[in-house]
Amino acid sequence: MTKKQQLYYLIEEFVKGNYSVKSFCQAYEDIFYPDFPKNELTSEELSKFEFLGGVVSRFSPFDEDVKLYPNVYFTEEQVKESILNVYFELLHQHKCDE
């Protein structure tokens, strides 16, 4: 399975309820950083996956972090929303292209 396939799989499994936000973030970072072969991605995929990487890498389960640094950390809800946006924007389109 390529790293690109792993990202799509991870997002699909999150949407199915098979990952918590915390475990999704850890798995996403393990796949996407530090040596993801970006030439495997279209420019749209790269843009969406980089955006999602920025969100998941700044997830904090601690309300205090988010309150003290609202533009630095993301809440569980914000991460979920970002994952779902990528799912609907990319994954759904990816399935239609197959």
N, C-alpha and C positions, 0 to 999 in steps of 0.2 A: 504494500500500500504506500503510495507516495505521500509526501507531507501535505500536499494539496488535498488529496483524498482524506487524509486524517483530519484536516480542519473541517471539511464538509461533514464527515462522519460525526465529529465531536459536536458540531452545531445541531445536527439532526437528533443526536442522542439527548442533548440538553432539552430541546423542544419536546421530546417524548417524555421528559421527566426523569431521565436516568442519571443526571448529574445535578449536584447542588451548585450554587453560584461559586462557592469557594473551590470546589473540586474542578469545576469547569475552568476557572481562572488559572489554576495551577497547571492543568493539562494543556490549556491554550498556550501558556508561556513556554512550556516544555517543547511544544511542537514549533511554535513560531519564532522563538528566540533561541540562540543567537545566530544560527546559520541556515535559515530558511532559504531554499533556492528560489528566489523571487522571479526568476525567469520562467518558472512553472505557471505563473499567474498572468491573467490578462491585466491590463492597467486598471480596470474597474475592480477586479478581485483584490489586487494589491492595495488599492485605496481603501476599500472596505475592511480588509483584514488588518491593515495598519491602524485604521481608526479603532477597530475593536481591540487590537493589541494595546493601544493607549488607554483604553477604558479598563480592560481587565487587569492591566499592570498597576492600576491605581485604585483598585477595589479595596475598601476597608470595611470589615464587619463591625467596626466600632463607631457608634454614633458620635462620640466625642471627637474623633478625627474629622469627620465630615462637618461637624458644627464649627470646629476651630479653623478648618482649612477647606471651605466649601468649594473652592475652584481647583483643589488639588486632588481630593479623594472622591470616589464614587460610591454610592450606596448600592445595596443589593438590588433594589428596584431599578436604579439607573443602569446597572449592568444587564439585568434581565431585558430591559427595554432595548438596549443596544444590540444584544444578541438576537432578539426577535427581529429588529430592523434589518440586520444583516441577513438573517434567514429569509425574510420576505423579499429583500432586494436582490440577493444573489442566489441563494439556494433554490428558491422557487424558479427563478429564471434558468438556472443551471439544469434543473430537471426538465424544463420545457425544451431546452436545446438538445437534449439527448435523443 
